[in-house]
């Protein structure tokens, strides 16, 4: 049976999905690392990465808490979990991975640092997932989340295909019960959940060259099936969008960002 987070996730899974996650991890890691360090992730901590996908961030977290700490990643996709486990062994890192639904985490007061990236945007009940993350944290532990304000992209000069891509992506996420513009809501969610010392920042990696400019094309292809099923666009239109994006990316005078990402962190109250 599909878990609830699996049924709400609109992006392609499998090997193609893993390749997209590797690309996104490479592009996004510098700003994610800055958040983790700023929020207080350090040696000897036991940390949890919720909705970890193929585990690239979890494995980086394992490096940051080594040699005496531990990183745990959970995801609803069994294939991703198995891949992440093999990578942890190959890289000789103290990281473990388990299949778990973000809405049904059953651990309590088990971690010093709990993190999620690009997860809550896909959920119809983001507050419930955040509450589960808080439950898994020890008193005084840090909870940190990164998530998108998807309308907030940078693309210059204006590109009609890029604007259509933004429109289609947001439409399919909303149809599946998610919120593609959840980023600005995160700080309020943290306060409503009782987290203390909450802080907020924004990261938006922007590129004039390199693989960062490929994220839009790859993501558009990976939401092709739900877009077609929802009759929001035809295969021909999607092919035309991808062709125009490819021409735009190859132009050395253009710039393009990934989605504006809100970074929010705070502490679970101590007794």
Buried (B, 14 or more C-beta within 10 A) or exposed (E): EEBBBBEBBBBBBEEEBBBBBEBBBEBBBEBBBEBBEEBBBBEEBBBBBBBBBBBBBBBBBBBBBBEEBBBBBBBBBEBBBEBBBEBBEEEEBBBBBEBBBBBEBEBEEBBBBBBBBBBBBBBBBBEBBBBBBBBBBBEEBBBBBBBBBBEBBBBEEEBEBBEBBBEBBBBBBEBBBBBBBBBBBBBEBBEEBEBEEBEBBBBBBBBEEEEBBBBBBBBBBBBBEBBBEBEBBEEEBBEBBBEBBEEBBEEEEBBBBBBBBBBBBBBBEEE
